[in-house]
Amino acid sequence: MRTLALVALLLLAFGGVVAADGPVAVSATLDRRGITIGDPIQLTLIVEVDAGYQITDNGIARNMGEFEVLDAQKPEVTRLANGRTRFTFKYRISAFRVGDLVFPAINVAYQAASGAPGVSATSEVPVVVTSVIQPGESADDIKPLKPQLRVPGSAPQIPALAIQAALVIVVLVMLALIVRQTLRRGGAKPVAVDDGQLTPAQRAMAELNRVATLGLPEKGRYGEHYALVSKALRAYVGERFGLPATERTPRELREDMLRAGIDRTEVTTIYEILREGEVARFDQGISYPARAHHAVRSALDAMRRAAVAEQYDLMRRGEAS
């Protein structure tokens, strides 16, 4: 009995439990009830319906109160022994405001076998969102992360900047080879390309590498650091996709990119970095150099993938001509 009671209390602590009564039962749970600003939480929505009932809207929107949906997993469908069907929806969400927040109730719309509509709602779930700097903690003595200790006899470490520079060179060489092969195959006349004629992703990579060498976070210049990173990403989006990136908020730009059919992983990465930059601009509590450098690394990873995609696009255009 004590074990059952403990399990019930734990389930209630992190959300609701799917009730067995009624033709449609819903439950929403979060894997964490306390996070720092911008950290992801997993939301699990479970809907159980009787035979003949259909879900017409699971009630999940891109914005849920103070929370935003970052991405979604493929829904799971399970047939239960009692004839009911269980639908499991999983999402990754986050909040970008400090405080005692409440994840709102989710209104799941359904339709009975008779065609009659109905709505079943989950319970609200409180979530505490805090700054990365704890109360009373001074940010003045925060130092950059120390490099990991090397194991005796191991291969010498290569600086991260050298690796990034080498990757940029590899991308440029690959692009030159593809252009040369395409022109040779099509019999076109060579086109003069100067050193400054880079693709949007390559220009963004060059700028991000430059920003990484400035060491602005260690100097406490977080706003300037994020402003440069955001400017490079916005320039890339504007040049490559023709979107008015400099005139949009992070949320508006994300919607524009999604409507333009841009890869969702790339959209999510750019949006999260731009949103983190906005948070750093207005919340002085965000002051960890490691976190700021992680944003640059994530942006560089996204731009490296984009540079490869640009090469494929160039190759396809050359073959089509």
QUIBELVEN-V368182 format. One record per residue. SS is DSSP state (alpha for helix, beta for strand, coil for the rest). D_CENTER is the distance of its C-alpha to the mean C-alpha in Angstrom with 2 decimals. Layout:
# QUIBELVEN-V368182
ss=SS d_center=D_CENTER
ss=SS d_center=D_CENTER
This chain:
# QUIBELVEN-V368182
ss=coil d_center=42.64
ss=alpha d_center=40.96
ss=alpha d_center=38.27
ss=alpha d_center=37.61
ss=alpha d_center=37.49
ss=alpha d_center=35.01
ss=alpha d_center=32.66
ss=alpha d_center=32.97
ss=alpha d_center=32.21
ss=alpha d_center=29.04
ss=alpha d_center=27.79
ss=alpha d_center=28.66
ss=alpha d_center=26.98
ss=coil d_center=23.46
ss=beta d_center=23.98
ss=coil d_center=26.57
ss=coil d_center=28.59
ss=coil d_center=29.31
ss=coil d_center=32.83
ss=coil d_center=35.39
ss=coil d_center=37.45
ss=coil d_center=36.95
ss=coil d_center=35.99
ss=beta d_center=32.26
ss=beta d_center=30.57
ss=beta d_center=26.99
ss=beta d_center=25.03
ss=beta d_center=21.64
ss=beta d_center=20.62
ss=beta d_center=17.96
ss=coil d_center=17.78
ss=coil d_center=17.99
ss=coil d_center=19.86
ss=beta d_center=19.22
ss=beta d_center=16.14
ss=beta d_center=15.63
ss=coil d_center=13.85
ss=coil d_center=10.03
ss=coil d_center=10.20
ss=coil d_center=8.86
ss=beta d_center=11.88
ss=beta d_center=12.96
ss=beta d_center=14.99
ss=beta d_center=17.82
ss=beta d_center=20.07
ss=beta d_center=23.42
ss=beta d_center=25.97
ss=beta d_center=29.46
ss=beta d_center=31.92
ss=coil d_center=35.58
ss=coil d_center=36.94
ss=coil d_center=37.12
ss=coil d_center=34.23
ss=beta d_center=31.13
ss=beta d_center=27.74
ss=beta d_center=27.39
ss=beta d_center=24.19
ss=coil d_center=22.03
ss=coil d_center=21.29
ss=coil d_center=17.49
ss=coil d_center=16.30
ss=coil d_center=13.04
ss=beta d_center=14.37
ss=beta d_center=16.42
ss=coil d_center=18.47
ss=coil d_center=16.65
ss=beta d_center=13.54
ss=beta d_center=10.65
ss=beta d_center=9.38
ss=beta d_center=5.68
ss=beta d_center=7.27
ss=beta d_center=10.90
ss=coil d_center=13.31
ss=coil d_center=16.70
ss=coil d_center=19.26
ss=beta d_center=22.12
ss=beta d_center=25.73
ss=beta d_center=28.56
ss=beta d_center=32.25
ss=coil d_center=33.97
ss=coil d_center=37.61
ss=coil d_center=38.66
ss=coil d_center=37.78
ss=coil d_center=34.59
ss=beta d_center=31.21
ss=beta d_center=28.02
ss=beta d_center=24.61
ss=beta d_center=21.56
ss=beta d_center=18.17
ss=beta d_center=15.12
ss=beta d_center=11.81
ss=beta d_center=8.94
ss=beta d_center=9.44
ss=beta d_center=9.74
ss=beta d_center=12.38
ss=coil d_center=12.94
ss=coil d_center=16.71
ss=coil d_center=19.05
ss=beta d_center=21.67
ss=beta d_center=22.99
ss=beta d_center=20.90
ss=beta d_center=21.54
ss=beta d_center=19.28
ss=coil d_center=21.51
ss=coil d_center=23.57
ss=coil d_center=22.35
ss=beta d_center=25.13
ss=beta d_center=25.48
ss=beta d_center=27.94
ss=beta d_center=30.32
ss=beta d_center=33.55
ss=coil d_center=36.64
ss=coil d_center=38.92
ss=coil d_center=41.26
ss=coil d_center=38.64
ss=coil d_center=38.41
ss=beta d_center=34.94
ss=beta d_center=33.57
ss=beta d_center=30.68
ss=beta d_center=29.74
ss=beta d_center=27.54
ss=coil d_center=25.74
ss=coil d_center=26.35
ss=coil d_center=24.35
ss=beta d_center=22.57
ss=beta d_center=22.73
ss=beta d_center=19.93
ss=beta d_center=20.62
ss=beta d_center=18.04
ss=beta d_center=19.47
ss=coil d_center=19.05
ss=coil d_center=18.53
ss=coil d_center=22.18
ss=coil d_center=24.55
ss=coil d_center=27.54
ss=coil d_center=30.35
ss=coil d_center=28.38
ss=coil d_center=29.07
ss=coil d_center=26.45
ss=coil d_center=29.30
ss=coil d_center=29.85
ss=coil d_center=26.31
ss=coil d_center=26.59
ss=coil d_center=24.30
ss=coil d_center=23.64
ss=coil d_center=26.71
ss=coil d_center=26.62
ss=coil d_center=27.20
ss=coil d_center=30.88
ss=coil d_center=32.21
ss=coil d_center=34.23
ss=coil d_center=37.82
ss=coil d_center=38.53
ss=coil d_center=34.93
ss=coil d_center=34.01
ss=coil d_center=33.45
ss=coil d_center=29.93
ss=coil d_center=28.59
ss=coil d_center=26.89
ss=alpha d_center=23.18
ss=alpha d_center=24.18
ss=alpha d_center=26.75
ss=alpha d_center=24.35
ss=alpha d_center=22.04
ss=alpha d_center=25.20
ss=alpha d_center=26.48
ss=alpha d_center=23.42
ss=alpha d_center=23.87
ss=alpha d_center=27.53
ss=alpha d_center=26.84
ss=alpha d_center=24.68
ss=alpha d_center=27.48
ss=alpha d_center=30.16
ss=alpha d_center=28.54
ss=alpha d_center=28.23
ss=alpha d_center=31.87
ss=alpha d_center=33.06
ss=alpha d_center=31.40
ss=alpha d_center=32.85
ss=alpha d_center=36.21
ss=alpha d_center=36.32
ss=alpha d_center=35.34
ss=alpha d_center=37.99
ss=alpha d_center=40.58
ss=alpha d_center=40.02
ss=alpha d_center=40.26
ss=coil d_center=43.20
ss=coil d_center=41.65
ss=coil d_center=42.76
ss=coil d_center=40.65
ss=coil d_center=38.55
ss=coil d_center=38.66
ss=coil d_center=35.31
ss=coil d_center=35.29
ss=coil d_center=33.12
ss=coil d_center=31.06
ss=coil d_center=30.19
ss=coil d_center=26.66
ss=coil d_center=23.94
ss=alpha d_center=21.10
ss=alpha d_center=18.70
ss=alpha d_center=21.60
ss=alpha d_center=22.33
ss=alpha d_center=18.81
ss=alpha d_center=19.12
ss=alpha d_center=22.54
ss=alpha d_center=21.52
ss=alpha d_center=18.61
ss=alpha d_center=21.18
ss=alpha d_center=23.62
ss=alpha d_center=21.41
ss=alpha d_center=20.83
ss=alpha d_center=24.64
ss=alpha d_center=25.35
ss=coil d_center=24.49
ss=coil d_center=23.73
ss=alpha d_center=21.85
ss=alpha d_center=24.97
ss=alpha d_center=27.04
ss=coil d_center=25.18
ss=coil d_center=24.09
ss=alpha d_center=20.44
ss=alpha d_center=20.59
ss=alpha d_center=22.04
ss=alpha d_center=19.61
ss=alpha d_center=16.48
ss=alpha d_center=18.63
ss=alpha d_center=19.42
ss=alpha d_center=15.92
ss=alpha d_center=14.85
ss=alpha d_center=18.17
ss=alpha d_center=17.69
ss=alpha d_center=14.41
ss=alpha d_center=16.06
ss=alpha d_center=19.18
ss=alpha d_center=17.58
ss=alpha d_center=16.20
ss=alpha d_center=19.60
ss=alpha d_center=21.70
ss=alpha d_center=20.22
ss=alpha d_center=19.48
ss=coil d_center=21.95
ss=coil d_center=19.75
ss=coil d_center=20.87
ss=alpha d_center=17.80
ss=alpha d_center=19.88
ss=alpha d_center=21.05
ss=coil d_center=17.90
ss=coil d_center=15.88
ss=alpha d_center=12.09
ss=alpha d_center=12.17
ss=alpha d_center=15.09
ss=alpha d_center=13.74
ss=alpha d_center=10.72
ss=alpha d_center=13.56
ss=alpha d_center=15.72
ss=alpha d_center=13.49
ss=alpha d_center=13.07
ss=alpha d_center=16.83
ss=coil d_center=17.54
ss=coil d_center=16.27
ss=coil d_center=13.86
ss=coil d_center=11.94
ss=alpha d_center=8.95
ss=alpha d_center=7.11
ss=alpha d_center=8.32
ss=alpha d_center=7.61
ss=alpha d_center=3.84
ss=alpha d_center=4.63
ss=alpha d_center=7.54
ss=alpha d_center=6.75
ss=alpha d_center=5.15
ss=alpha d_center=8.17
ss=alpha d_center=10.45
ss=alpha d_center=9.95
ss=alpha d_center=10.63
ss=alpha d_center=13.50
ss=alpha d_center=14.84
ss=alpha d_center=14.87
ss=alpha d_center=16.64
ss=alpha d_center=18.99
ss=alpha d_center=20.18
ss=coil d_center=19.83
ss=coil d_center=22.05
ss=coil d_center=21.24
ss=coil d_center=18.23
ss=coil d_center=20.33
ss=coil d_center=19.39
ss=alpha d_center=19.83
ss=alpha d_center=17.91
ss=alpha d_center=14.70
ss=alpha d_center=15.41
ss=alpha d_center=16.20
ss=alpha d_center=13.07
ss=alpha d_center=11.25
ss=alpha d_center=13.96
ss=alpha d_center=13.69
ss=alpha d_center=10.04
ss=alpha d_center=11.25
ss=alpha d_center=14.36
ss=alpha d_center=12.97
ss=alpha d_center=11.23
ss=alpha d_center=14.59
ss=alpha d_center=16.66
ss=alpha d_center=15.34
ss=alpha d_center=15.88
ss=alpha d_center=19.33
ss=alpha d_center=20.32
ss=alpha d_center=19.43
ss=alpha d_center=21.54
ss=alpha d_center=24.35
ss=alpha d_center=24.42
ss=alpha d_center=24.55
ss=alpha d_center=27.37
ss=alpha d_center=29.19
ss=alpha d_center=29.08
ss=alpha d_center=30.38
ss=alpha d_center=33.12
ss=alpha d_center=34.18
ss=alpha d_center=34.29
ss=coil d_center=36.53
